[in-house]
Amino acid sequence: MLSSAARAICATVVPRLVGRRRDAEIARTKSDIAAIGLALDLYELDAGHYPASLEELNRREAPADFEAGAGHRWNGPYLKKGLPKDPWGKPYSYTRESQHNQDYDLFSLGPDGQPGNDDVANWE
């Protein structure tokens, strides 16, 4: 059984630790989105278009629709360590046709895995 002093300390410290963990998860998500975004931009520079899916960033061989010449050259894989999952164990979402006036949409649905206020995205 905890003393009243120990309970008071726990009541103060635990919420702070929980908040810091969430801040760290969001920071990692933003970092992952930036790294994946860089890989997407490098792919586009080499291929002349963004990939249809994030999985194409892991390819060693050029995709069938890759057009050699015209200044394009294949330098894959663009994510050498593979696609990371977000801090909540879910894959990042990607759409080549942006709905947010970006070159593409890249985002995590956040801790609850549902669209909403806790999403982390490249358009924010």
MARZAGU-532662 format. One record per residue: chain; x, y, z of N, C-alpha, C in turn. Coordinates in steps of 0.1 Angstrom, whole numbers, plus 5000, padded with zeros to 4 digits. Each point is the difference from the previous one (the first is absolute). Layout:
<atoms>
mol,n.X,n.Y,n.Z,ca.X,ca.Y,ca.Z,c.X,c.Y,c.Z
A,X,Y,Z,X,Y,Z,X,Y,Z
...
</atoms>
This chain:
<atoms>
mol,n.X,n.Y,n.Z,ca.X,ca.Y,ca.Z,c.X,c.Y,c.Z
A,5008,4988,5000,4992,5012,5000,5009,5012,5000
A,4997,5010,4992,5007,5012,4999,4996,5010,5010
A,5010,5007,5005,4997,5011,5010,4993,5012,4992
A,4995,5009,5008,4993,5011,4993,5010,5009,4993
A,5013,5001,5005,5010,5007,4993,5004,4994,4987
A,5001,4986,5000,5003,4993,4988,4989,5001,4989
A,4987,5000,5005,4989,5001,4991,5000,5014,4994
A,5003,5010,5008,5001,5014,4994,5011,5001,4990
A,5011,4994,5002,5011,5001,4990,4996,4993,4988
A,4994,4988,5001,4995,4992,4988,4989,5009,4992
A,4992,5006,5008,4989,5008,4993,5006,5012,4992
A,5012,5004,5004,5006,5011,4993,5009,4995,4989
A,5008,4990,5002,5010,4995,4991,4994,4992,4989
A,4991,4991,5002,4995,4991,4990,4994,5008,4988
A,4991,5009,5002,4994,5008,4989,5011,5007,4992
A,5011,5005,5006,5011,5006,4993,5007,4990,4991
A,5002,4988,5005,5007,4990,4992,4992,4995,4989
A,4987,4998,5002,4991,4996,4989,5000,5011,4989
A,5000,5013,5004,5000,5010,4990,5013,5001,4992
A,5011,4997,5007,5013,5000,4993,5001,4988,4990
A,4995,4989,5004,5000,4988,4991,4992,5004,4987
A,4989,5006,5002,4992,5004,4988,5007,5010,4992
A,5007,5009,5006,5008,5010,4993,5011,4993,4992
A,5006,4990,5006,5011,4993,4993,4995,4992,4989
A,4988,4994,5001,4994,4992,4989,4997,5009,4988
A,4994,5012,5003,4997,5009,4990,5012,5006,4993
A,5011,5003,5008,5013,5004,4994,5005,4989,4991
A,5000,4988,5004,5005,4989,4991,4992,4999,4988
A,4987,5001,5001,4991,5000,4988,5003,5011,4990
A,5002,5012,5005,5004,5011,4991,5014,4997,4994
A,5009,4994,5007,5013,4997,4995,4999,4989,4989
A,4992,4990,5002,4998,4989,4990,4993,5006,4988
A,4990,5009,5001,4994,5006,4989,5010,5008,4992
A,5008,5007,5006,5011,5008,4993,5009,4991,4993
A,5004,4989,5006,5010,4991,4993,4993,4993,4988
A,4988,4995,5002,4992,4994,4989,4998,5010,4989
A,4997,5012,5004,4998,5011,4990,5012,5003,4992
A,5012,5000,5006,5012,5001,4993,5002,4989,4990
A,4997,4988,5004,5001,4988,4991,4991,5002,4988
A,4988,5004,5003,4990,5003,4989,5005,5010,4991
A,5006,5011,5005,5005,5010,4991,5012,4996,4992
A,5008,4992,5006,5012,4994,4992,4995,4991,4989
A,4990,4991,5003,4994,4992,4990,4994,5008,4989
A,4993,5010,5003,4994,5009,4990,5011,5006,4991
A,5011,5005,5006,5011,5006,4992,5006,4990,4990
A,5001,4987,5005,5006,4990,4991,4990,4994,4990
A,4988,4998,5004,4990,4993,4992,4992,5010,4992
A,4999,5012,5004,4991,5010,4993,4986,5000,5005
A,4997,4992,5010,4986,5000,5006,5001,4993,5013
A,4990,5003,5009,5000,4993,5013,4995,4986,4998
A,5004,4991,5010,4996,4986,4999,4985,4999,5002
A,4995,4989,4995,4986,4997,5003,4997,4996,5014
A,5010,4994,5007,4999,4995,5014,5014,5002,5007
A,4999,5001,5013,5013,5001,5008,5009,4988,4998
A,4994,4988,4997,5008,4988,4999,5010,5001,4988
A,4997,5009,4991,5009,5001,4988,5013,5007,5005
A,5000,5006,5011,5013,5006,5005,5010,4990,5005
A,4995,4988,5002,5009,4989,5004,5005,4991,4989
A,4996,5003,4988,5004,4992,4988,5015,5001,4997
A,5006,4989,4997,5014,5001,4995,5000,5002,4985
A,4991,4994,4993,4999,5001,4986,4990,5011,4996
A,5002,5006,4989,4991,5010,4995,4986,4994,4997
A,4989,5007,5003,4987,4995,4996,4998,4999,4985
A,4990,4993,4996,4998,4998,4985,4997,5013,4993
A,4993,5010,5007,4997,5013,4994,5011,5010,5000
A,5012,4996,5005,5011,5009,5000,5006,5002,4986
A,5002,5012,4997,5004,5003,4986,5015,5005,5001
A,5009,4991,4997,5014,5004,4999,5002,5010,4989
A,5010,5008,5002,5002,5011,4990,4993,5012,5005
A,5000,5010,4992,4993,5013,5003,5005,5005,5014
A,5013,4997,5003,5006,5005,5012,4996,4992,5013
A,4992,4989,4998,4995,4992,5011,5010,4989,5003
A,5003,4997,5012,5008,4989,5004,4995,4994,5013
A,5001,4987,5001,4995,4993,5012,5011,4999,5010
A,4997,5004,5013,5009,4999,5011,4994,4993,5012
A,4991,4991,4998,4993,4993,5011,5009,4990,5006
A,4997,4996,5012,4988,5004,5008,5002,5013,5006
A,4989,5007,5001,5000,5014,5006,4999,5000,5015
A,4995,4990,5005,4999,4998,5015,5008,4987,5003
A,5013,5002,5003,5009,4988,5002,4996,4991,5011
A,4994,5006,5011,4996,4991,5011,4986,4996,5000
A,4993,5003,4989,4986,4996,4998,4991,5011,5006
A,4987,4997,4998,4990,5010,5005,4998,4998,5015
A,5001,5011,5007,4997,4999,5014,4985,4999,5003
A,4996,4995,5011,4987,5001,5005,4999,5013,5009
A,4988,5005,5002,5000,5012,5009,5001,4995,5014
A,5002,5009,5010,5003,4995,5014,4989,4991,5005
A,4988,5000,4994,4989,4992,5005,4998,4987,4992
A,5011,4997,4992,5000,4987,4993,4992,4999,4988
A,4996,5011,4994,4992,5001,4988,5008,5005,4988
A,4997,4996,4988,5007,5005,4989,4997,5015,4997
A,5009,5007,4995,4997,5014,4995,4991,5000,4988
A,4991,5009,4999,4991,5001,4988,5006,5010,4990
A,4998,4997,4987,5006,5008,4989,4990,5000,4989
A,4998,5012,4995,4992,5002,4988,5007,5009,4990
A,5002,4995,4988,5008,5007,4990,4993,5013,4996
A,4986,4999,4999,4993,5012,4996,4995,5007,5013
A,5007,5011,5004,4997,5007,5012,4986,5007,5000
A,4994,4999,5012,4988,5008,5003,5003,5013,5008
A,5013,5003,5002,5003,5011,5008,5011,5009,4994
A,4999,5001,4987,5009,5009,4992,5015,4997,5003
A,5004,4987,5001,5013,4996,5001,5004,4992,4988
A,5012,4995,4999,5004,4991,4989,4994,4987,5002
A,4997,4996,5012,4994,4987,5004,4995,5002,5015
A,4992,4991,5004,4996,5000,5014,5007,4988,5007
A,5006,5003,5012,5007,4990,5007,4997,5002,5015
A,4994,4990,5007,4995,5002,5013,4999,4988,5009
A,4999,5002,5013,4997,4989,5009,4986,5004,5006
A,4992,4990,5003,4987,5002,5006,5001,5002,5015
A,5012,5000,5005,5002,5003,5015,4997,4988,5009
A,5000,5003,5013,4999,4989,5009,4987,4992,4999
A,4989,5006,4996,4987,4993,5000,4998,4993,4986
A,5009,5002,4990,4998,4993,4988,4988,5004,4991
A,4994,5011,5004,4988,5005,4993,5002,5015,4995
A,4994,5004,4989,5002,5013,4996,4994,5010,5011
A,5008,5011,5002,4995,5009,5010,5011,5010,5004
A,4998,5005,5012,5009,5011,5005,5014,4996,5004
A,5002,4987,5002,5013,4995,5004,5009,4995,4989
A,4996,5003,4987,5007,4996,4989,5013,5008,4999
A,5011,4995,4994,5012,5007,4997,5002,4999,4985
A,5002,5012,4993,5000,5000,4986,5010,5009,4994
A,5004,4998,4987,5009,5009,4994,4994,5013,4996
A,4987,5002,5001,4994,5013,4996,4998,5009,5012
A,5004,4996,5012,4998,5008,5012,5013,5008,5003
</atoms>
